[in-house]
Amino acid sequence: MSKIIKKIKSFIIGVLMLIFFIFALSMTMLLLNYNKYGLTQFGDTTFVIINDKIASETFKKGDLVFVDSQKLTDLELGEEIFVYRVNSDGTVRVELGKVGQVYLEEDAVAFENGDIFSNQFVIGTADEIYNDIGTYLAIIESKWGFLFIVLVPCLLIFIYELYALIVEIKYGADEMD
């Protein structure tokens, strides 16, 4: 009877470790795909996490928005677009605004409030919105979140496996059970 319980325990631990490592690998891929402005980007899709400063009627704080890049010729007046604003100190923040004018010759777009952005700073338009997922992703992608949610558990698993290997080598497999 105890051998069956040990096998079930081993199976459950294996499944949990597999789920954790898939999660850790996914989060690492998100972090490795940061663009030069500090947002996760896969091809033409950028992941934007909505914060207080860019929340609107359409996008609520904590939403994760998949933003697809757009050509200037495809933008329509009044359409909401996301852009990067690079401050003089080098910090970058995402802004949301409605297209007021498109300047094809200057390769720029203007918001209805008059702010003008070069095409290189235009992220694009929203494609998909995932409510409240952005809050969790922001925590996981933060330095401390990644450290405590991914790296520390990996270290603990490594130490445990190393301990189990040493015990098995020194005392044999029966001593650990």
C-alpha angles and dihedrals in degrees: 000000000000091000090059091050091048091051092049090048091048091049093049092048090048092051092047092049091049091052091048094049092048088051092048092048091049093051091047090052090052091052094045090054096060112136123221090275095056101257128118110255131181111186108305094346121092124190110227120188111207115231133179094276097058101030113126140163089282099041122043127200109276096027120134110219125194104214119198119207115244135200114241090242090060095054117103127207111264093020116135114241136177120230138177118244112199112202124214091256090057097255117136129213133177119240131192124211145147120260110252100169138358118214106198095176092053092038090233143118130214127210121227088255090060101256110140124208130188114238090249089068096048111105097183142234130319116267104171132010124205111192117229094349091106092066092058093043091051090054094047094045093049117100095247094041093053090046096052100032099042115010102042094049089048090053092049092049090050092050091048092049091048090050091048090050092050093048091048092049094045102039106015130248095290095065095063095054 
